[in-house]
Amino acid sequence: MAFEGLSDRLEGAFKRLKSKGSLNEQDVREAMREVRLALLEADVSYKVAKDFTAKVTERAIGAQVMSSLTPAQMVIKIVNEELTELMGGTQTRLAEAQHPPTVIMMVGLQGSGKTTHCAKIAKKLKGEGHRPLLVACDVYRPAAI
């Protein structure tokens, strides 16, 4: 899947942080360089990746480490918060059409998890009393149908 590579790269960057007892500005900058490269390899826009890592670096360098967290855990916490904010920051419900059916189209790169995500959405909607219908439209991978 597309996100496995991103996840592995992020884990590698954070593993290097965790191995250090204390962090300095250079450690944070190196980790954010790895994060930026991981985002770029996952086809995230250069501007988005650059702005994201700049925000995290600024927060991480100026952050007071909470007493219950190590410096590496604090950087990971900041990255998590910034990723959540980047993706919208809040939870929203699916918009439903005034007159059924409600149509939801999923688009994305091969292997990014569209089919799996659709199945999970359908299961959630079924649990809420809806009657979801999945339509397979992958003309390049018949096995996905």
VMD Tcl script that builds the backbone (N, CA, C; Angstrom):
set m [mol new atoms 435]
animate dup $m
set s [atomselect $m all]
$s set {name element resname resid chain x y z} {
  {N N MET 1 A 0.841 -1.186 0.000}
  {CA C MET 1 A 0.000 0.000 0.000}
  {C C MET 1 A 0.885 1.248 0.000}
  {N N ALA 2 A 0.327 2.325 -0.483}
  {CA C ALA 2 A 1.078 3.572 -0.589}
  {C C ALA 2 A 1.480 4.110 0.778}
  {N N PHE 3 A 0.635 3.920 1.762}
  {CA C PHE 3 A 0.907 4.494 3.080}
  {C C PHE 3 A 1.882 3.673 3.906}
  {N N GLU 4 A 2.111 2.410 3.510}
  {CA C GLU 4 A 3.069 1.587 4.245}
  {C C GLU 4 A 4.474 2.164 4.142}
  {N N GLY 5 A 4.847 2.607 2.949}
  {CA C GLY 5 A 6.162 3.216 2.758}
  {C C GLY 5 A 6.307 4.478 3.580}
  {N N LEU 6 A 5.265 5.303 3.590}
  {CA C LEU 6 A 5.277 6.532 4.386}
  {C C LEU 6 A 5.388 6.202 5.865}
  {N N SER 7 A 4.612 5.240 6.302}
  {CA C SER 7 A 4.628 4.831 7.700}
  {C C SER 7 A 6.003 4.308 8.104}
  {N N ASP 8 A 6.604 3.480 7.243}
  {CA C ASP 8 A 7.933 2.933 7.541}
  {C C ASP 8 A 8.979 4.036 7.634}
  {N N ARG 9 A 8.921 4.994 6.715}
  {CA C ARG 9 A 9.896 6.098 6.723}
  {C C ARG 9 A 9.737 6.952 7.982}
  {N N LEU 10 A 8.485 7.229 8.356}
  {CA C LEU 10 A 8.245 8.033 9.563}
  {C C LEU 10 A 8.721 7.294 10.805}
  {N N GLU 11 A 8.436 5.992 10.861}
  {CA C GLU 11 A 8.897 5.194 12.004}
  {C C GLU 11 A 10.417 5.217 12.104}
  {N N GLY 12 A 11.095 5.125 10.960}
  {CA C GLY 12 A 12.555 5.162 10.959}
  {C C GLY 12 A 13.089 6.486 11.493}
  {N N ALA 13 A 12.477 7.585 11.073}
  {CA C ALA 13 A 12.909 8.907 11.542}
  {C C ALA 13 A 12.697 9.033 13.042}
  {N N PHE 14 A 11.571 8.550 13.523}
  {CA C PHE 14 A 11.267 8.676 14.953}
  {C C PHE 14 A 12.088 7.708 15.789}
  {N N LYS 15 A 12.442 6.547 15.211}
  {CA C LYS 15 A 13.273 5.584 15.932}
  {C C LYS 15 A 14.645 6.195 16.247}
  {N N ARG 16 A 15.182 6.939 15.275}
  {CA C ARG 16 A 16.465 7.611 15.498}
  {C C ARG 16 A 16.346 8.655 16.608}
  {N N LEU 17 A 15.209 9.332 16.677}
  {CA C LEU 17 A 14.998 10.318 17.748}
  {C C LEU 17 A 14.923 9.628 19.111}
  {N N LYS 18 A 14.216 8.497 19.149}
  {CA C LYS 18 A 14.018 7.797 20.420}
  {C C LYS 18 A 15.324 7.273 21.000}
  {N N SER 19 A 16.286 6.996 20.122}
  {CA C SER 19 A 17.545 6.431 20.605}
  {C C SER 19 A 18.428 7.478 21.283}
  {N N LYS 20 A 18.060 8.736 21.164}
  {CA C LYS 20 A 18.854 9.801 21.779}
  {C C LYS 20 A 18.256 10.167 23.132}
  {N N GLY 21 A 19.104 10.425 24.107}
  {CA C GLY 21 A 18.637 10.792 25.443}
  {C C GLY 21 A 18.052 12.185 25.476}
  {N N SER 22 A 18.692 13.110 24.773}
  {CA C SER 22 A 18.172 14.465 24.694}
  {C C SER 22 A 18.299 14.942 23.251}
  {N N LEU 23 A 17.474 15.884 22.879}
  {CA C LEU 23 A 17.454 16.358 21.504}
  {C C LEU 23 A 17.957 17.788 21.433}
  {N N ASN 24 A 18.680 18.068 20.368}
  {CA C ASN 24 A 19.051 19.453 20.119}
  {C C ASN 24 A 18.389 19.883 18.806}
  {N N GLU 25 A 18.607 21.117 18.430}
  {CA C GLU 25 A 17.970 21.658 17.237}
  {C C GLU 25 A 18.361 20.873 15.985}
  {N N GLN 26 A 19.597 20.449 15.904}
  {CA C GLN 26 A 20.073 19.690 14.740}
  {C C GLN 26 A 19.355 18.352 14.614}
  {N N ASP 27 A 19.125 17.673 15.750}
  {CA C ASP 27 A 18.402 16.393 15.727}
  {C C ASP 27 A 16.994 16.578 15.174}
  {N N VAL 28 A 16.320 17.634 15.632}
  {CA C VAL 28 A 14.954 17.903 15.173}
  {C C VAL 28 A 14.962 18.210 13.681}
  {N N ARG 29 A 15.900 19.021 13.243}
  {CA C ARG 29 A 15.977 19.383 11.811}
  {C C ARG 29 A 16.247 18.147 10.937}
  {N N GLU 30 A 17.123 17.246 11.393}
  {CA C GLU 30 A 17.395 16.019 10.640}
  {C C GLU 30 A 16.143 15.147 10.556}
  {N N ALA 31 A 15.435 15.017 11.663}
  {CA C ALA 31 A 14.206 14.211 11.672}
  {C C ALA 31 A 13.164 14.819 10.737}
  {N N MET 32 A 13.042 16.140 10.750}
  {CA C MET 32 A 12.058 16.793 9.881}
  {C C MET 32 A 12.458 16.689 8.405}
  {N N ARG 33 A 13.757 16.613 8.137}
  {CA C ARG 33 A 14.212 16.387 6.768}
  {C C ARG 33 A 13.741 15.009 6.299}
  {N N GLU 34 A 13.884 14.009 7.174}
  {CA C GLU 34 A 13.409 12.657 6.847}
  {C C GLU 34 A 11.896 12.641 6.646}
  {N N VAL 35 A 11.174 13.357 7.493}
  {CA C VAL 35 A 9.715 13.417 7.373}
  {C C VAL 35 A 9.344 14.071 6.047}
  {N N ARG 36 A 10.016 15.175 5.698}
  {CA C ARG 36 A 9.733 15.863 4.440}
  {C C ARG 36 A 9.993 14.934 3.248}
  {N N LEU 37 A 11.110 14.208 3.264}
  {CA C LEU 37 A 11.402 13.267 2.180}
  {C C LEU 37 A 10.348 12.168 2.097}
  {N N ALA 38 A 9.908 11.670 3.251}
  {CA C ALA 38 A 8.879 10.629 3.281}
  {C C ALA 38 A 7.573 11.156 2.680}
  {N N LEU 39 A 7.208 12.384 3.023}
  {CA C LEU 39 A 5.977 12.967 2.477}
  {C C LEU 39 A 6.091 13.164 0.967}
  {N N LEU 40 A 7.244 13.629 0.512}
  {CA C LEU 40 A 7.436 13.844 -0.925}
  {C C LEU 40 A 7.378 12.521 -1.691}
  {N N GLU 41 A 7.956 11.457 -1.118}
  {CA C GLU 41 A 7.897 10.144 -1.763}
  {C C GLU 41 A 6.479 9.603 -1.802}
  {N N ALA 42 A 5.625 10.074 -0.883}
  {CA C ALA 42 A 4.224 9.643 -0.851}
  {C C ALA 42 A 3.347 10.566 -1.705}
  {N N ASP 43 A 3.998 11.360 -2.582}
  {CA C ASP 43 A 3.311 12.261 -3.516}
  {C C ASP 43 A 2.567 13.406 -2.847}
  {N N VAL 44 A 3.038 13.835 -1.685}
  {CA C VAL 44 A 2.480 15.027 -1.054}
  {C C VAL 44 A 3.119 16.229 -1.744}
  {N N SER 45 A 2.345 17.257 -1.963}
  {CA C SER 45 A 2.836 18.471 -2.616}
  {C C SER 45 A 4.069 19.012 -1.888}
  {N N TYR 46 A 5.040 19.507 -2.654}
  {CA C TYR 46 A 6.273 20.040 -2.056}
  {C C TYR 46 A 5.960 21.160 -1.074}
  {N N LYS 47 A 5.071 22.078 -1.461}
  {CA C LYS 47 A 4.739 23.211 -0.591}
  {C C LYS 47 A 4.100 22.726 0.710}
  {N N VAL 48 A 3.194 21.762 0.608}
  {CA C VAL 48 A 2.531 21.224 1.804}
  {C C VAL 48 A 3.565 20.551 2.716}
  {N N ALA 49 A 4.439 19.733 2.132}
  {CA C ALA 49 A 5.459 19.040 2.925}
  {C C ALA 49 A 6.407 20.041 3.584}
  {N N LYS 50 A 6.825 21.055 2.846}
  {CA C LYS 50 A 7.744 22.064 3.374}
  {C C LYS 50 A 7.092 22.866 4.499}
  {N N ASP 51 A 5.856 23.329 4.269}
  {CA C ASP 51 A 5.141 24.100 5.293}
  {C C ASP 51 A 4.902 23.258 6.546}
  {N N PHE 52 A 4.529 21.981 6.329}
  {CA C PHE 52 A 4.264 21.089 7.457}
  {C C PHE 52 A 5.512 20.907 8.320}
  {N N THR 53 A 6.635 20.585 7.679}
  {CA C THR 53 A 7.861 20.352 8.449}
  {C C THR 53 A 8.371 21.638 9.093}
  {N N ALA 54 A 8.151 22.772 8.437}
  {CA C ALA 54 A 8.553 24.055 9.045}
  {C C ALA 54 A 7.751 24.322 10.315}
  {N N LYS 55 A 6.445 24.053 10.271}
  {CA C LYS 55 A 5.587 24.243 11.448}
  {C C LYS 55 A 6.030 23.341 12.595}
  {N N VAL 56 A 6.249 22.062 12.264}
  {CA C VAL 56 A 6.645 21.093 13.293}
  {C C VAL 56 A 7.997 21.480 13.881}
  {N N THR 57 A 8.949 21.864 13.028}
  {CA C THR 57 A 10.276 22.254 13.505}
  {C C THR 57 A 10.179 23.441 14.446}
  {N N GLU 58 A 9.398 24.437 14.047}
  {CA C GLU 58 A 9.222 25.627 14.880}
  {C C GLU 58 A 8.634 25.271 16.247}
  {N N ARG 59 A 7.604 24.440 16.232}
  {CA C ARG 59 A 6.975 24.039 17.496}
  {C C ARG 59 A 7.904 23.179 18.335}
  {N N ALA 60 A 8.619 22.238 17.691}
  {CA C ALA 60 A 9.457 21.290 18.430}
  {C C ALA 60 A 10.667 21.978 19.049}
  {N N ILE 61 A 11.247 22.936 18.347}
  {CA C ILE 61 A 12.432 23.617 18.868}
  {C C ILE 61 A 12.052 24.529 20.024}
  {N N GLY 62 A 10.887 25.146 19.941}
  {CA C GLY 62 A 10.472 26.063 20.989}
  {C C GLY 62 A 9.655 25.412 22.093}
  {N N ALA 63 A 9.390 24.118 21.993}
  {CA C ALA 63 A 8.488 23.459 22.947}
  {C C ALA 63 A 9.187 23.123 24.257}
  {N N GLN 64 A 8.477 23.326 25.318}
  {CA C GLN 64 A 8.921 22.845 26.623}
  {C C GLN 64 A 8.479 21.389 26.708}
  {N N VAL 65 A 9.388 20.528 27.061}
  {CA C VAL 65 A 9.064 19.106 27.139}
  {C C VAL 65 A 8.204 18.870 28.373}
  {N N MET 66 A 7.067 18.216 28.143}
  {CA C MET 66 A 6.183 17.888 29.260}
  {C C MET 66 A 6.898 16.891 30.161}
  {N N SER 67 A 6.613 16.948 31.451}
  {CA C SER 67 A 7.331 16.110 32.408}
  {C C SER 67 A 7.129 14.623 32.160}
  {N N SER 68 A 6.004 14.236 31.576}
  {CA C SER 68 A 5.734 12.812 31.369}
  {C C SER 68 A 6.264 12.310 30.022}
  {N N LEU 69 A 6.815 13.191 29.192}
  {CA C LEU 69 A 7.277 12.783 27.872}
  {C C LEU 69 A 8.779 12.982 27.722}
  {N N THR 70 A 9.378 12.095 26.941}
  {CA C THR 70 A 10.774 12.298 26.570}
  {C C THR 70 A 10.784 13.311 25.418}
  {N N PRO 71 A 11.936 13.917 25.105}
  {CA C PRO 71 A 11.980 14.851 23.977}
  {C C PRO 71 A 11.502 14.226 22.668}
  {N N ALA 72 A 11.865 12.977 22.417}
  {CA C ALA 72 A 11.433 12.316 21.184}
  {C C ALA 72 A 9.915 12.133 21.161}
  {N N GLN 73 A 9.340 11.761 22.293}
  {CA C GLN 73 A 7.889 11.601 22.362}
  {C C GLN 73 A 7.182 12.937 22.125}
  {N N MET 74 A 7.800 14.016 22.593}
  {CA C MET 74 A 7.213 15.337 22.395}
  {C C MET 74 A 7.197 15.692 20.911}
  {N N VAL 75 A 8.281 15.391 20.189}
  {CA C VAL 75 A 8.322 15.671 18.750}
  {C C VAL 75 A 7.268 14.831 18.035}
  {N N ILE 76 A 7.149 13.563 18.399}
  {CA C ILE 76 A 6.141 12.688 17.795}
  {C C ILE 76 A 4.735 13.227 18.073}
  {N N LYS 77 A 4.503 13.709 19.285}
  {CA C LYS 77 A 3.208 14.295 19.645}
  {C C LYS 77 A 2.914 15.514 18.784}
  {N N ILE 78 A 3.904 16.359 18.570}
  {CA C ILE 78 A 3.728 17.557 17.743}
  {C C ILE 78 A 3.427 17.165 16.302}
  {N N VAL 79 A 4.149 16.174 15.766}
  {CA C VAL 79 A 3.903 15.703 14.402}
  {C C VAL 79 A 2.481 15.172 14.285}
  {N N ASN 80 A 2.050 14.395 15.263}
  {CA C ASN 80 A 0.690 13.851 15.266}
  {C C ASN 80 A -0.343 14.982 15.250}
  {N N GLU 81 A -0.168 15.977 16.102}
  {CA C GLU 81 A -1.111 17.094 16.157}
  {C C GLU 81 A -1.144 17.866 14.841}
  {N N GLU 82 A 0.022 18.094 14.253}
  {CA C GLU 82 A 0.088 18.850 13.000}
  {C C GLU 82 A -0.504 18.047 11.838}
  {N N LEU 83 A -0.287 16.717 11.820}
  {CA C LEU 83 A -0.898 15.883 10.775}
  {C C LEU 83 A -2.418 15.901 10.902}
  {N N THR 84 A -2.917 15.835 12.125}
  {CA C THR 84 A -4.361 15.900 12.356}
  {C C THR 84 A -4.911 17.229 11.861}
  {N N GLU 85 A -4.217 18.309 12.163}
  {CA C GLU 85 A -4.639 19.635 11.715}
  {C C GLU 85 A -4.583 19.741 10.194}
  {N N LEU 86 A -3.549 19.182 9.579}
  {CA C LEU 86 A -3.390 19.218 8.136}
  {C C LEU 86 A -4.536 18.497 7.432}
  {N N MET 87 A -5.005 17.411 8.037}
  {CA C MET 87 A -6.084 16.625 7.430}
  {C C MET 87 A -7.472 17.185 7.718}
  {N N GLY 88 A -7.558 18.297 8.401}
  {CA C GLY 88 A -8.859 18.915 8.639}
  {C C GLY 88 A -9.103 19.225 10.093}
  {N N GLY 89 A -8.491 18.485 10.983}
  {CA C GLY 89 A -8.564 18.796 12.402}
  {C C GLY 89 A -9.824 18.371 13.126}
  {N N THR 90 A -10.919 18.214 12.420}
  {CA C THR 90 A -12.160 17.857 13.099}
  {C C THR 90 A -12.814 16.680 12.394}
  {N N GLN 91 A -13.674 16.011 13.122}
  {CA C GLN 91 A -14.435 14.924 12.526}
  {C C GLN 91 A -15.720 15.499 11.954}
  {N N THR 92 A -16.098 15.026 10.783}
  {CA C THR 92 A -17.362 15.447 10.185}
  {C C THR 92 A -18.108 14.213 9.703}
  {N N ARG 93 A -19.391 14.350 9.603}
  {CA C ARG 93 A -20.208 13.243 9.113}
  {C C ARG 93 A -20.278 13.321 7.594}
  {N N LEU 94 A -20.571 12.196 6.969}
  {CA C LEU 94 A -20.763 12.182 5.523}
  {C C LEU 94 A -22.008 12.997 5.182}
  {N N ALA 95 A -21.909 13.801 4.162}
  {CA C ALA 95 A -23.068 14.573 3.708}
  {C C ALA 95 A -24.002 13.634 2.960}
  {N N GLU 96 A -25.259 13.667 3.320}
  {CA C GLU 96 A -26.245 12.799 2.664}
  {C C GLU 96 A -27.083 13.615 1.700}
  {N N ALA 97 A -27.420 13.013 0.558}
  {CA C ALA 97 A -28.278 13.676 -0.416}
  {C C ALA 97 A -29.676 13.827 0.162}
  {N N GLN 98 A -30.350 14.913 -0.227}
  {CA C GLN 98 A -31.721 15.120 0.263}
  {C C GLN 98 A -32.659 14.033 -0.242}
  {N N HIS 99 A -32.395 13.558 -1.461}
  {CA C HIS 99 A -33.196 12.490 -2.056}
  {C C HIS 99 A -32.251 11.348 -2.404}
  {N N PRO 100 A -32.454 10.152 -1.817}
  {CA C PRO 100 A -31.550 9.024 -2.070}
  {C C PRO 100 A -31.475 8.707 -3.550}
  {N N PRO 101 A -30.409 8.110 -3.997}
  {CA C PRO 101 A -29.272 7.623 -3.227}
  {C C PRO 101 A -28.198 8.709 -3.039}
  {N N THR 102 A -27.411 8.546 -2.017}
  {CA C THR 102 A -26.231 9.375 -1.815}
  {C C THR 102 A -25.074 8.671 -2.509}
  {N N VAL 103 A -24.387 9.380 -3.375}
  {CA C VAL 103 A -23.288 8.790 -4.137}
  {C C VAL 103 A -21.966 9.299 -3.567}
  {N N ILE 104 A -21.071 8.374 -3.294}
  {CA C ILE 104 A -19.736 8.716 -2.799}
  {C C ILE 104 A -18.734 8.103 -3.765}
  {N N MET 105 A -17.861 8.940 -4.346}
  {CA C MET 105 A -16.848 8.422 -5.256}
  {C C MET 105 A -15.493 8.492 -4.565}
  {N N MET 106 A -14.773 7.380 -4.579}
  {CA C MET 106 A -13.439 7.319 -3.989}
  {C C MET 106 A -12.424 7.290 -5.118}
  {N N VAL 107 A -11.434 8.167 -5.033}
  {CA C VAL 107 A -10.404 8.253 -6.053}
  {C C VAL 107 A -9.056 8.284 -5.358}
  {N N GLY 108 A -8.072 7.604 -5.926}
  {CA C GLY 108 A -6.738 7.630 -5.336}
  {C C GLY 108 A -5.780 6.747 -6.112}
  {N N LEU 109 A -4.544 6.755 -5.670}
  {CA C LEU 109 A -3.505 5.968 -6.310}
  {C C LEU 109 A -3.744 4.477 -6.110}
  {N N GLN 110 A -3.154 3.669 -7.005}
  {CA C GLN 110 A -3.258 2.217 -6.855}
  {C C GLN 110 A -2.653 1.808 -5.523}
  {N N GLY 111 A -3.350 0.941 -4.825}
  {CA C GLY 111 A -2.819 0.412 -3.575}
  {C C GLY 111 A -2.941 1.346 -2.396}
  {N N SER 112 A -3.696 2.429 -2.548}
  {CA C SER 112 A -3.793 3.374 -1.434}
  {C C SER 112 A -4.876 2.991 -0.427}
  {N N GLY 113 A -5.648 1.951 -0.712}
  {CA C GLY 113 A -6.629 1.468 0.253}
  {C C GLY 113 A -8.055 1.906 -0.010}
  {N N LYS 114 A -8.368 2.265 -1.239}
  {CA C LYS 114 A -9.718 2.738 -1.562}
  {C C LYS 114 A -10.764 1.653 -1.321}
  {N N THR 115 A -10.519 0.455 -1.837}
  {CA C THR 115 A -11.493 -0.631 -1.709}
  {C C THR 115 A -11.712 -0.989 -0.246}
  {N N THR 116 A -10.635 -1.086 0.493}
  {CA C THR 116 A -10.739 -1.405 1.921}
  {C C THR 116 A -11.502 -0.315 2.656}
  {N N HIS 117 A -11.184 0.937 2.339}
  {CA C HIS 117 A -11.856 2.052 3.006}
  {C C HIS 117 A -13.351 2.069 2.668}
  {N N CYS 118 A -13.681 1.787 1.405}
  {CA C CYS 118 A -15.089 1.741 1.003}
  {C C CYS 118 A -15.842 0.655 1.776}
  {N N ALA 119 A -15.214 -0.500 1.934}
  {CA C ALA 119 A -15.856 -1.588 2.677}
  {C C ALA 119 A -16.090 -1.175 4.134}
  {N N LYS 120 A -15.123 -0.477 4.714}
  {CA C LYS 120 A -15.285 -0.026 6.102}
  {C C LYS 120 A -16.389 1.020 6.224}
  {N N ILE 121 A -16.463 1.918 5.264}
  {CA C ILE 121 A -17.539 2.923 5.277}
  {C C ILE 121 A -18.887 2.235 5.124}
  {N N ALA 122 A -18.960 1.257 4.196}
  {CA C ALA 122 A -20.219 0.531 3.984}
  {C C ALA 122 A -20.654 -0.191 5.258}
  {N N LYS 123 A -19.716 -0.815 5.957}
  {CA C LYS 123 A -20.052 -1.514 7.201}
  {C C LYS 123 A -20.568 -0.535 8.256}
  {N N LYS 124 A -19.932 0.622 8.351}
  {CA C LYS 124 A -20.363 1.635 9.317}
  {C C LYS 124 A -21.759 2.143 8.961}
  {N N LEU 125 A -21.985 2.416 7.683}
  {CA C LEU 125 A -23.298 2.899 7.255}
  {C C LEU 125 A -24.383 1.848 7.494}
  {N N LYS 126 A -24.040 0.576 7.248}
  {CA C LYS 126 A -25.010 -0.498 7.488}
  {C C LYS 126 A -25.371 -0.560 8.978}
  {N N GLY 127 A -24.368 -0.366 9.829}
  {CA C GLY 127 A -24.612 -0.355 11.269}
  {C C GLY 127 A -25.489 0.806 11.705}
  {N N GLU 128 A -25.519 1.870 10.911}
  {CA C GLU 128 A -26.358 3.033 11.216}
  {C C GLU 128 A -27.743 2.921 10.579}
  {N N GLY 129 A -28.043 1.761 9.958}
  {CA C GLY 129 A -29.368 1.540 9.393}
  {C C GLY 129 A -29.496 1.878 7.920}
  {N N HIS 130 A -28.421 2.228 7.256}
  {CA C HIS 130 A -28.458 2.507 5.821}
  {C C HIS 130 A -28.290 1.210 5.049}
  {N N ARG 131 A -28.534 1.265 3.748}
  {CA C ARG 131 A -28.357 0.103 2.885}
  {C C ARG 131 A -27.328 0.428 1.807}
  {N N PRO 132 A -26.052 0.316 2.138}
  {CA C PRO 132 A -25.013 0.682 1.167}
  {C C PRO 132 A -24.901 -0.319 0.021}
  {N N LEU 133 A -24.482 0.187 -1.128}
  {CA C LEU 133 A -24.239 -0.637 -2.309}
  {C C LEU 133 A -22.868 -0.251 -2.846}
  {N N LEU 134 A -21.985 -1.209 -2.971}
  {CA C LEU 134 A -20.656 -0.951 -3.513}
  {C C LEU 134 A -20.636 -1.321 -4.984}
  {N N VAL 135 A -20.103 -0.443 -5.815}
  {CA C VAL 135 A -19.997 -0.692 -7.242}
  {C C VAL 135 A -18.521 -0.716 -7.610}
  {N N ALA 136 A -18.053 -1.833 -8.177}
  {CA C ALA 136 A -16.656 -1.960 -8.565}
  {C C ALA 136 A -16.459 -1.323 -9.934}
  {N N CYS 137 A -15.544 -0.379 -10.015}
  {CA C CYS 137 A -15.292 0.332 -11.271}
  {C C CYS 137 A -13.828 0.269 -11.674}
  {N N ASP 138 A -13.073 -0.674 -11.142}
  {CA C ASP 138 A -11.658 -0.788 -11.451}
  {C C ASP 138 A -11.515 -1.586 -12.732}
  {N N VAL 139 A -11.315 -0.881 -13.832}
  {CA C VAL 139 A -11.237 -1.562 -15.122}
  {C C VAL 139 A -9.861 -2.134 -15.400}
  {N N TYR 140 A -8.866 -1.755 -14.623}
  {CA C TYR 140 A -7.500 -2.230 -14.837}
  {C C TYR 140 A -7.145 -3.441 -14.000}
  {N N ARG 141 A -7.842 -3.650 -12.893}
  {CA C ARG 141 A -7.533 -4.779 -12.013}
  {C C ARG 141 A -8.799 -5.590 -11.766}
  {N N PRO 142 A -9.147 -6.502 -12.647}
  {CA C PRO 142 A -10.381 -7.272 -12.491}
  {C C PRO 142 A -10.452 -8.032 -11.169}
  {N N ALA 143 A -9.304 -8.403 -10.614}
  {CA C ALA 143 A -9.316 -9.132 -9.353}
  {C C ALA 143 A -9.871 -8.259 -8.226}
  {N N ALA 144 A -9.744 -6.955 -8.349}
  {CA C ALA 144 A -10.279 -6.060 -7.322}
  {C C ALA 144 A -11.804 -6.080 -7.315}
  {N N ILE 145 A -12.393 -6.366 -8.478}
  {CA C ILE 145 A -13.847 -6.429 -8.568}
  {C C ILE 145 A -14.350 -7.657 -7.848}
}
mol reanalyze $m
mol bondsrecalc $m
mol representation Tube
mol addrep $m
